[in-house]
Structures are given as C-alpha cells and as structure tokens.
Amino acid sequence: MIELKHFTEEDIPQLISWIDTPEFLVQWSGTGFSFPLTDQQLIKYLKEANKEDSKVHALKVIHLESSKVIGHISLGSINFHNRNARMCRVLIGDEDMKGKGLAPFMVNKLLNIAFEQFGLHKVSLAVYDFNTPALKLYQKMGFHTEGLIREASRIGDDYWNYYEMSILSREWRSLLNNIGRENLG
C-alpha cells in the first residue's frame, strides 16, 4: 500500500508544487511557513530533522505499487522526556491518489513510529474546524478532541479556529486490537 521514508532535499520541488495558495499552505502547515513556500524554508525545516535525537521527523509517503511519492507527513515537537509529539503536515498531494483511502494508513504508520519505535505516550495534532474529512479521519483513528482553539490563525482578514486532538499509546493499541492492523496499514 504505502511506506514512509525520510523526506529529503530531493523531495522539495514536488512538495512545493502541491502547495498552490496561501490558504492551503496554512491548512497544511499551520503558521510554520510563509507563502510562497520556498526551497530555503524547507531546507531550514530539514536542517535538524530526521536524525536519531531530532525533534522533527519529516516523512514522504510512497505508494508501493507505483513507487511514486504521493504525500508528506511529519512527527514534530518530539519531547522524549515527556514522551509526546505532534503529528503535523499531513498531505496527500498527488491528485490521482486523493480519495483512495490512503490517509488512515499514513496516520497509522506514523503512530506506529511514534509509539513503537520512539516509545512515546501521546501524539497530539491540530486540525482546522472546517476540515471535516480530516476531523472524521482522526476520530476514526482514535483521536480525542481536547478543545477548540478559537480564532488562532489569521488568514487575510479572517481568523480560523482549530481543534486540538490527541491519542495515547494505549488507545492506539486498543484500536489496533479491536479492528486489526491490516485495516489500518
């Protein structure tokens, strides 16, 4: 189905091609980057990423049948002492792969890295309140809503709200036991 591998400088042009509006950039990355997304911003993002003790692991999503890079996902703000991190920058950028049910596999593979490889206890995320498909996905994947953060991101003259959500390692393991790993990648 899919696999996750470290995102590298070679992957930058493709990611930039997927981010075509300021609004979509904020929806994908929060306020961490500015539009237009540039090589320099992503090189800076990668500078401290993907090392053994990194606080960020940026990953590309590879569709195994086609061997194409189809998306991006990251585990950021990793705190090994408190054993928590944030799932962020979730994107299926390849238009041909959208709507094919791959997002649950991406999320599950990232949670597997967080909980099994890194031994974390909690993974949180932020999702804008208008992003109904993502909200439904995260709820299906066992994430719990912790609260609504009102008018947190300024987009032009508008402000966007987001939900703060999280999942604990025991909740993820229980979900896997109940529905089976094969159903979540």
C-alpha positions as CSV (number, residue, x, y, z in Angstrom):
1,M,0.0,0.0,0.0
2,I,2.3,2.8,1.3
3,E,5.5,3.3,3.2
4,L,7.1,6.3,5.0
5,K,10.7,7.3,4.3
6,H,12.6,10.4,5.4
7,F,11.8,13.5,3.3
8,T,14.9,14.9,1.7
9,E,16.0,17.9,-0.2
10,E,15.4,16.0,-3.4
11,D,11.7,15.9,-2.5
12,I,11.4,19.7,-2.1
13,P,10.3,20.6,-5.6
14,Q,7.4,18.2,-5.6
15,L,6.1,19.3,-2.2
16,I,6.3,23.0,-3.3
17,S,4.3,22.1,-6.4
18,W,1.4,20.8,-4.2
19,I,1.2,24.0,-2.1
20,D,-0.5,26.4,-4.5
21,T,-2.3,29.0,-2.3
22,P,-1.5,30.8,0.9
23,E,-4.7,29.3,2.5
24,F,-3.6,25.8,1.6
25,L,-0.2,26.4,3.0
26,V,-1.7,27.4,6.3
27,Q,-4.1,24.5,6.2
28,W,-1.2,22.1,5.6
29,S,1.5,23.6,7.9
30,G,-0.2,26.0,10.3
31,T,1.8,29.1,10.6
32,G,5.2,27.4,10.3
33,F,5.9,28.6,6.7
34,S,5.1,31.6,4.6
35,F,3.7,31.7,1.1
36,P,5.1,31.1,-1.4
37,L,6.8,28.0,0.1
38,T,10.4,28.0,-1.0
39,D,13.4,25.7,-1.1
40,Q,15.1,27.8,1.6
41,Q,12.2,27.3,4.1
42,L,12.1,23.6,3.5
43,I,15.9,23.3,3.7
44,K,15.7,25.1,7.1
45,Y,12.9,22.7,8.1
46,L,15.1,19.7,7.3
47,K,18.3,21.0,8.8
48,E,17.7,19.5,12.3
49,A,15.2,16.8,11.1
50,N,15.4,13.1,10.7
51,K,18.3,12.4,13.0
52,E,18.2,9.9,15.8
53,D,17.5,12.6,18.5
54,S,15.7,15.1,16.3
55,K,12.6,16.8,17.5
56,V,11.2,16.6,13.9
57,H,10.8,13.6,11.6
58,A,9.7,14.7,8.2
59,L,8.5,11.9,6.0
60,K,7.5,11.4,2.4
61,V,4.7,9.0,1.6
62,I,5.5,6.4,-1.1
63,H,2.8,4.5,-2.9
64,L,4.3,1.0,-3.1
65,E,2.6,-0.2,-6.3
66,S,3.7,2.8,-8.4
67,S,6.8,3.8,-6.4
68,K,5.6,7.4,-6.5
69,V,5.9,9.9,-3.8
70,I,2.3,10.8,-3.1
71,G,2.4,12.9,0.1
72,H,4.0,14.1,3.2
73,I,3.5,13.7,7.0
74,S,5.6,14.6,10.0
75,L,6.1,13.9,13.6
76,G,7.2,17.2,15.3
77,S,7.8,18.8,18.7
78,I,9.1,15.4,19.9
79,N,9.7,15.5,23.6
80,F,11.5,12.3,24.7
81,H,11.4,13.2,28.4
82,N,7.6,13.7,28.4
83,R,7.2,11.1,25.7
84,N,4.9,13.2,23.5
85,A,4.9,14.7,20.0
86,R,2.7,16.3,17.4
87,M,1.5,14.8,14.1
88,C,1.5,17.5,11.5
89,R,1.8,18.5,7.9
90,V,-0.4,15.6,6.7
91,L,-0.9,15.7,2.9
92,I,-1.8,13.5,0.0
93,G,-0.5,15.8,-2.7
94,D,-0.8,13.5,-5.7
95,E,-4.2,14.3,-7.3
96,D,-4.5,10.7,-8.6
97,M,-4.2,9.3,-5.1
98,K,-6.7,11.6,-3.3
99,G,-9.9,9.9,-2.2
100,K,-8.4,6.4,-2.3
101,G,-8.5,5.7,1.4
102,L,-4.7,6.1,2.0
103,A,-4.8,8.6,4.8
104,P,-5.6,6.1,7.6
105,F,-2.6,4.1,6.5
106,M,-0.4,7.2,6.6
107,V,-1.6,8.1,10.1
108,N,-1.3,4.6,11.4
109,K,2.2,4.2,10.1
110,L,3.2,7.5,11.8
111,L,1.6,6.4,15.0
112,N,3.5,3.1,14.8
113,I,6.7,5.1,14.6
114,A,5.7,7.3,17.5
115,F,4.5,4.6,19.8
116,E,6.6,1.5,18.8
117,Q,9.9,2.9,17.5
118,F,10.2,6.0,19.7
119,G,8.2,4.7,22.7
120,L,6.1,7.8,23.0
121,H,3.0,8.0,25.2
122,K,0.9,10.7,23.5
123,V,0.6,12.2,20.0
124,S,-1.4,15.3,19.5
125,L,-2.5,17.3,16.5
126,A,-4.3,20.5,15.4
127,V,-6.9,20.4,12.7
128,Y,-8.9,23.4,11.4
129,D,-12.6,23.2,12.3
130,F,-13.7,23.4,8.6
131,N,-11.6,20.4,7.6
132,T,-14.4,17.9,8.1
133,P,-12.8,14.9,6.3
134,A,-9.7,15.2,8.5
135,L,-11.8,15.5,11.6
136,K,-13.7,12.4,10.7
137,L,-10.4,10.5,9.9
138,Y,-8.8,11.5,13.2
139,Q,-11.9,10.5,15.2
140,K,-12.0,7.1,13.3
141,M,-8.3,6.7,14.2
142,G,-9.0,7.0,17.9
143,F,-8.0,10.7,18.5
144,H,-10.0,12.5,21.2
145,T,-10.9,16.2,20.9
146,E,-9.3,18.1,23.8
147,G,-10.7,21.5,22.8
148,L,-11.5,24.2,20.3
149,I,-8.9,26.9,19.9
150,R,-10.8,29.9,18.7
151,E,-9.5,32.3,16.0
152,A,-5.9,31.1,16.3
153,S,-4.7,31.6,12.8
154,R,-5.0,34.8,10.8
155,I,-5.6,34.4,7.1
156,G,-6.0,37.7,5.4
157,D,-8.9,39.4,7.2
158,D,-10.3,36.1,8.6
159,Y,-9.4,34.0,11.6
160,W,-9.5,30.2,11.7
161,N,-10.4,28.0,14.6
162,Y,-8.8,24.7,15.2
163,Y,-9.4,21.6,17.2
164,E,-6.7,20.2,19.5
165,M,-6.8,16.4,19.4
166,S,-4.7,13.6,20.8
167,I,-4.3,9.9,21.1
168,L,-2.5,7.9,23.8
169,S,-0.4,4.8,23.1
170,R,-2.8,2.5,25.0
171,E,-5.8,3.9,23.0
172,W,-4.0,3.3,19.7
173,R,-3.1,-0.3,20.7
174,S,-6.7,-1.0,21.8
175,L,-7.9,0.3,18.5
176,L,-5.5,-2.0,16.6
177,N,-6.6,-5.0,18.7
178,N,-10.3,-4.2,18.0
179,I,-10.1,-3.6,14.3
180,G,-6.8,-5.3,13.3
181,R,-3.6,-3.9,12.0
182,E,-4.5,-5.0,8.4
183,N,-7.4,-2.5,8.4
184,L,-5.0,0.4,9.3
185,G,-1.9,-0.5,7.4
